[in-house]
């Protein structure tokens, strides 16, 4: 098992808010010198949505529900 697998297994036990905090902290450590940096407008949108979540204005949606909705919408477009 790789270190990434070990870290993922540990992260699975976190509650949704803790998972989002972990994602945010990990994202901040990704070097931008490798040529990838999201546009400032995208980062601002992520920060806006995170603030809404922390304020209790929106709820997190599990990934499997999000993906199922994407698949339904893609099937409707065919």
N, C-alpha and C positions, 0 to 999 in steps of 0.2 A: 504494500500500500504506500502511495506517495505522501509527501508532506501535505500536498493540496487536499488529498482525500482525507487525511487525518483532521485537517483544519475544517473541512466541510462537515465531517461527522460531528465535531465539537459545536459548530455553528448551528446545526440542525436543532439543537436543544434550546436555542434562544427563542424568546417570544418575538412576535413580528416587529415590535418597536426596536428591540435590541438588534435584530437582524438588519434593519434599516440603518441603525447607527453604525454597525460594523461595515456595511457596504460603503457608507459615506466615508468612514475613516480609511478604509482600504483604497477607495478611489483617490483620496487626497495624496496617497503615497505613490501613485502611478506617475512615473517620470513623464514630463511633457516634452522632453528633449527628443523623444523617439518619433516625433512628428505628429502625434495625435493629441489634440486638445479640443474638447467640444467648444462650440462657439459660446461666447459670453451670454448670449440670449438663452441658450439651452441650460447653462448653469444657473442663470437667474430663474428660469422656470422650475428647475429642480428645487432650488432653495425656497421658492414661493410655495410649491406643493408640500415640501417638508414642513414648512411653518404651519400650513393648514392642518396637516396631520397631527403635529405636536399640539396644536390648539384644540384638537378634538372636533374640527369642522368636517373632516372626512375620515372614513375608515379604510384600512388596508384591505385589498382584495387579494385572495390567494392566487398565486401564479397559475395554478391549474384552471381556475375559473376564467382568468384573463385569456389564457391560451384557448380554452374551449370557445369563448366568444369570438376570438380572432378566426378560428377555424370555421365557425358558423357563418361569419360575415364573408369569408373567402368563398365558402360553398355557395352562398347566395349570389355572389357576383359571377359565378360560372354559368 
